[in-house]
Structures are given as structure tokens and as C-alpha cells.
């Protein structure tokens, strides 16, 4: 199997797979490989930015959910960061898993983990519109008219940002708790939306990604295997994407 194809099975696009190779970020059996067409064999150890994957041609897909703790970055490895979700996974002996999308370092909540590259692509693609739900604690009282503005969309730093829905679920002294539903996952999008209307986010929790709810992993750092009806609902998203 060509290295490029294996990287695509891990969830990387063809362009990203080529870029990883050409920039020298891949090792195969401790040898740096810069050719995406390099042939790999079952049992080879492919290292991407220091994260090891054992090549299995007959891949058994696994599906987990993590409640990412605050203070951890969403990458498997990062030389600039002490705390990564890769560190959490290694302690649990969960190898060959990749996070679906990203979550800000200072945020917590649901991150799906899998080695099913096709599912990763579907869940993160704006084309298929997988819903993400957040609870945002923001400064001040939020006017309903401003929430309508966020649903209609705003321009920020040359980008069009919007949420699918937003509703106030609780008001506290000096703060509001807002439930926000998003489809696209642009960088820092929720924070940028609320900063635009003058209600900066002070705490952010992702409570749902597709059918996967935070109730499965109620505490920061919790990991659970996705099974039964929830797994079926998750795989149905991938199946339906093939018909679009």
C-alpha cells in the first residue's frame, strides 16, 4: 500500500498527506520518508509528527468520545505544548485514534476519536453540516436582537461567521449562559461571534457533536467507547453522506 493511501485512511486529505511527506514530517520504521508514493507493509510503524501508527491493512474501526479537559490542545502531539489529548490517549493505551475536528485549548467538552478516516472527513466537512452544540458563558446580558444578528451572520476579519441557533438558557449576575448551535467549524468561531456583539466568552463547553452528547462523558478527562444506538446513529451519517 502506498503511504499516501494509508494517510488518507487515517483521515488526511490527499493534499495534506503529500504535504506531510514532502515536509519531512513522516517516519516509517524510524526512517524519514519524503515520498508519498513510498510502499508500506502491514506491521510497519508510521510516525507522524512523533505519533506512532502500526499499519494494519484489515483495519478494525474504533469509535470513542473524550470530554477534553481545559488546558489541553486537541492535537495528538505538539512540541510547543505540554498537554495534548495524545498524552491522555497514550495513558489509556488507545492507539491509532485521531480527533474529529478541534476544540480550543481553554475550552472543554466533546471530541470524537476514531481511526475511521472516512467518518472523520464526513463529520468535519461543511458540505454535510454535522451540528455542534456549545454552552457559552459570556460577559454581560445578551440582547435577543444581538442573538438574531449572530443567526443572520456577521463579517469578522474578512470572514462570514454565523450560528444556526442561539438561545439564552440562564442569566447570572454579570454573565449569561447561551446555548449555541453551529454547522461550520471555523477557528475560534463562537468566541469571535460573541466578541463582535460585545459579550466576550469566558467559558466554553462543547456539549454535543452530531449524535454524541456530553452526558456519556460528564467529567473532564472522561473517555467512553461509542456503542449501540449511538454508534449506529454516527455511522448513519457516513452512510447518508454517500448518497448526497
C-alpha positions in Angstrom: 0.0 0.0 0.0 1.3 3.5 -0.8 2.0 5.8 2.1 -0.4 8.4 0.7 -3.3 6.0 0.6 -2.6 4.9 4.2 -2.6 8.5 5.4 -5.9 9.1 3.6 -7.3 6.1 5.6 -6.3 7.9 8.7 -8.4 10.9 7.7 -5.9 13.2 5.9 -6.8 14.7 2.6 -4.6 13.7 -0.4 -3.1 17.2 -0.4 -2.3 17.1 3.3 -0.9 13.6 3.0 1.5 14.8 0.3 2.4 17.9 2.3 3.3 15.8 5.4 5.6 13.7 3.3 7.3 16.5 1.3 8.0 18.5 4.5 9.7 15.6 6.2 7.2 15.0 9.0 6.8 11.3 8.4 9.0 8.4 9.6 8.5 4.7 8.6 10.2 2.3 10.9 12.4 5.2 12.2 13.4 6.2 8.6 12.4 9.6 7.3 10.2 9.2 4.2 9.5 12.2 1.9 7.8 10.3 -1.0 4.0 9.9 -0.6 4.2 7.0 -3.1 6.5 5.0 -0.8 5.3 1.4 -0.4 4.5 0.4 3.2 3.8 -3.0 4.6 1.5 -4.4 7.3 3.2 -4.1 10.7 5.2 -1.1 9.7 5.3 1.8 12.2 4.4 5.1 10.6 5.2 8.1 12.8 3.5 11.5 12.0 4.9 14.4 14.0 6.1 11.8 16.6 2.8 10.0 16.9 3.1 6.3 16.0 0.6 4.2 14.0 1.0 0.5 13.4 -0.1 -0.3 9.8 -3.0 -2.7 9.6 -4.4 -3.5 6.2 -7.5 -5.0 7.6 -8.4 -2.1 9.8 -10.8 -2.6 12.7 -12.5 0.7 13.2 -12.9 2.1 16.7 -15.0 4.9 18.0 -14.6 6.8 21.3 -15.6 10.1 22.8 -13.5 12.2 25.1 -14.5 15.1 27.3 -11.4 17.2 26.6 -10.2 18.9 29.7 -9.5 22.7 29.7 -5.8 23.4 29.2 -5.2 20.6 26.7 -4.7 21.2 23.0 -6.7 19.0 20.5 -3.6 17.6 18.7 -2.0 14.2 19.3 1.4 15.8 19.5 2.7 19.3 19.8 6.3 20.2 20.7 5.2 23.6 21.9 2.6 22.3 24.3 2.9 20.2 27.5 -0.7 19.0 27.5 -2.2 17.3 24.4 -5.1 14.8 24.0 -2.4 12.4 22.6 -1.0 12.3 26.1 -4.4 11.3 27.5 -4.8 8.6 24.9 -1.4 7.1 25.4 -2.1 6.7 29.1 -5.3 4.8 28.2 -3.4 2.7 25.7 -5.7 3.9 22.9 -3.5 3.9 19.7 -4.3 4.8 16.1 -7.1 7.2 17.0 -7.4 10.7 15.6 -9.6 13.5 16.9 -12.6 14.7 14.8 -12.0 18.4 14.4 -10.6 20.6 17.1 -11.5 22.4 20.3 -9.8 25.5 21.7 -7.2 24.9 24.4 -9.2 26.8 27.0 -12.5 25.0 26.1 -13.7 21.6 27.3 -16.2 19.1 26.0 -17.0 16.5 23.4 -14.3 15.3 21.0 -15.0 12.2 18.9 -11.9 9.9 18.4 -11.7 7.3 15.7 -9.4 5.6 13.1 -12.2 5.7 10.6 -10.8 8.3 8.1 -14.0 8.4 6.0 -16.1 9.3 9.0 -13.6 12.0 10.1 -13.9 13.6 6.6 -17.7 13.5 6.7 -18.1 14.9 10.2 -15.6 17.8 9.6 -16.8 18.7 6.1 -19.1 21.8 5.9 -20.8 20.0 3.0 -22.6 17.6 5.3 -23.5 20.1 8.0 -22.9 18.0 11.1 -24.3 20.0 14.1 -22.1 21.0 17.0 -23.7 22.4 20.2 -21.9 24.6 22.7 -22.7 26.2 26.1 -21.0 29.6 26.2 -20.7 31.6 29.4 -20.4 35.2 28.2 -20.0 38.5 30.0 -23.0 40.7 30.5 -26.6 40.4 29.5 -27.2 39.4 25.9 -29.9 41.2 24.0 -32.2 39.0 21.9 -31.7 41.3 18.9 -27.9 40.5 19.1 -28.6 36.8 19.0 -30.7 37.3 15.9 -27.7 39.1 14.4 -25.5 36.1 15.1 -28.0 33.8 13.4 -28.2 36.1 10.3 -24.4 36.3 10.2 -21.6 38.8 10.6 -18.3 39.8 8.9 -15.2 39.4 11.0 -11.6 39.7 9.7 -12.8 39.2 6.2 -14.8 36.0 7.0 -18.5 35.4 7.2 -19.5 33.9 10.5 -22.9 32.7 11.8 -24.6 30.3 14.1 -27.5 28.1 13.3 -29.3 28.9 16.5 -28.6 30.7 19.8 -30.7 30.9 22.9 -30.2 32.2 26.5 -30.6 29.3 29.0 -29.6 31.2 32.1 -28.8 34.7 33.3 -26.4 35.3 36.2 -25.1 38.4 37.9 -22.8 39.8 35.2 -23.0 36.8 32.9 -25.2 34.9 30.6 -25.2 31.2 29.6 -26.1 30.8 26.0 -26.6 27.5 24.0 -25.2 27.9 20.5 -25.6 25.5 17.6 -23.0 25.6 14.8 -22.6 23.8 11.5 -19.2 25.1 10.3 -16.2 24.9 12.5 -14.1 28.0 11.7 -11.3 28.8 14.0 -12.5 30.4 17.3 -15.9 31.0 15.6 -18.1 31.0 18.8 -15.7 33.4 20.6 -15.4 35.7 17.6 -19.2 35.8 17.2 -19.8 36.9 20.8 -16.8 39.3 20.9 -18.4 41.0 17.9 -21.6 41.8 19.8 -19.7 42.9 23.0 -20.3 39.8 25.1 -16.9 38.0 25.2 -16.8 34.3 26.1 -15.3 33.5 29.4 -16.0 29.7 29.4 -16.9 27.4 26.5 -18.0 23.8 26.6 -19.0 21.7 23.6 -21.9 19.6 24.7 -22.7 17.7 21.5 -21.2 16.7 18.2 -23.7 15.1 15.9 -25.5 12.4 17.9 -22.7 12.2 20.6 -23.7 14.0 23.8 -21.6 15.1 26.8 -23.8 13.0 29.1 -21.7 10.0 28.1 -18.6 11.6 29.4 -19.8 14.0 32.1 -16.5 14.9 33.7 -13.4 16.5 32.0 -11.0 13.7 31.1 -13.6 11.0 30.8 -13.4 8.7 27.8 -16.1 6.2 26.7 -16.4 3.8 23.8 -19.3 4.6 21.5 -21.6 1.6 21.2 -25.1 0.5 20.3 -27.7 3.0 19.0 -25.2 5.9 19.3 -22.7 4.1 17.1 -25.4 3.3 14.6 -26.5 7.0 14.5 -22.9 8.0 14.0 -22.3 5.6 11.1 -25.7 6.5 9.6 -24.2 10.0 9.0 -21.4 8.4 7.0 -23.8 6.2 5.1 -26.1 9.0 4.2 -23.2 11.2 3.0 -22.5 8.7 0.3 -26.0 9.4 -1.2 -25.5 13.2 -1.4 
